[in-house]
Amino acid sequence: MIDRYTLPEMKKIWSEENKFSKWLDIEILACEALAELGQVPREAVAEIKKKAGFDVRRIAEIEAVTNHDVIAFTTNVAEYVGDAARYIHLGLTSSDVVDTALSVLMREAGLHLLERLRQLRQALLEKAGEHRKTVMIGRTHGIHAEPITFGLKMLLWVAETERNIQRMERAVEAISVGKISGAVGTYANIDPRVEAYVCARLGLKPARVSTQVLQRDRHAEYLTTIAVIGSSLDKFATELRSLQRTDILEVEEPFKKGQKGSSAMPHKRNPITGERISGLARLLRGNALAAMENVALWNERDISHSSVERVIIPDSTIILDYMLVKLTGIISGLMVYPENMKRNIERTRGLIFSQRVLLSLVEEKGLARERAYELVQRNAMQSWRTGQNFRDLLLKDAELMAHFSAEEIDRLFDYNYHLKHVDEIYKRFGL
């Protein structure tokens, strides 16, 4: 991933230094296990642990000749270790090292993403608490529906973020698996106890069965989880972008001092961070599709997945990390405009209370629903056409007013009616 969207913590996880460090850990742990089984001299293992090292540039030089990254790595390590290097990679195949190390790296990245998700959840909870009673219009199909509060919108996102945390936890658990089972998964040249030893010390579980590789449904689950989370962030960002439109302007993402919105129009304050989040989510969904294409490998393995994973796994975790940080920043610094929310509610001249009038006619006045709907709708449509106040039209409708007093009509036009259960919803979140 380009540096523009790469944050330091995730860059370190996916660095060549960190990858080769994990490879070396696995090779050394395998030697330790073999020594425990009496298959490798303990003094040789001590020498390996003392001398082992690698040089990223040297590995690249060797790989230019061998065209095999693991052989290039073990060759370079042998240059550091000397004679005892003959015990390194004993009975192992390349994927024993590569796949197990990849699981460790994906676990590291996943745990980091979980921390970012928890930070987003906290920012949303704080904003929800702040705007518990901030009334705004709810919209369905882009059209004014009935009143909600901005805090409820934030709680909706809290709940979705909590589900995403659970999804990511499951994905991390699913990928926390290693294999040291040899060329086709039969342990022909390596004792299964080596696998158990290595995995235990890496925080992984041994795969119950494998081929030369770990099966790629695990990796697909991980990347589709990332895509789902990214789609949630896209949804949140898209909603905020919509609410920032000039003719709505109920919220606005932070606009820092010195920031410029347009090279041509000095007045512009564009939701560029939200737009960036939406754009990056498209990459995550594309990468998830590529991950699913990797599941169908030939026989006991082919290497068609490798080139894909070298791109999509680091890139997806790096992108989601960036998106989470940026969205958390937007939520924390979000400018909310209650007065504009109130102004927008009033733009439809009382039409948002149409259901309240309808239900009162049916439940309290005993009218058939079809007849009640006809009475209310004809006044609502006239309000749409003429711009007249809906309440005023109702008061002038003699047929409808045969069922109501003016005071009863006033009672039906009360925002608080729609918000009477808000506190109950908040209690579900411990608020």
Buried (B, 14 or more C-beta within 10 A) or exposed (E): BEEEBBBEBBBEBBBEEBBBBBBBBBBBBBBBBBBBEEBBBEEBBBBBBEBBEBBBEBBEEBBEEBEEBBBBBBBBBBBBBEEBBEBBBBBBBBBBBBBBBBBBBBBBBBBBBBEBBBBBBBBBBEBBBBBBEBBBBBBEEEEBBBBBBBBBBBBBBBEBBBEBBEBBBEBBEBBBBBBBBBBBBEBEEBBEBBBBBBBBBBEBBBBEEBBBBBBBBBBBBBBBBBBBBBBBBBBBBBBBBBBBEEEBBBBBBEBEEEEEBEEEEEEEBBBBBBBBBBEBBEBBBEBBEBBBEBBEBEEEBEEEBBEBBEEBBBBBBBBBBBBBBBBBBBBBEBEBBBEBBBEBBEEBBBBBBBEBBBBBBBEEEEBEEEEBBEBBEBBBEBBEEEEBBBBBBBBEBEEBBEBBEEEBBEEBBEBEEBBEEBEEBBEEEEB
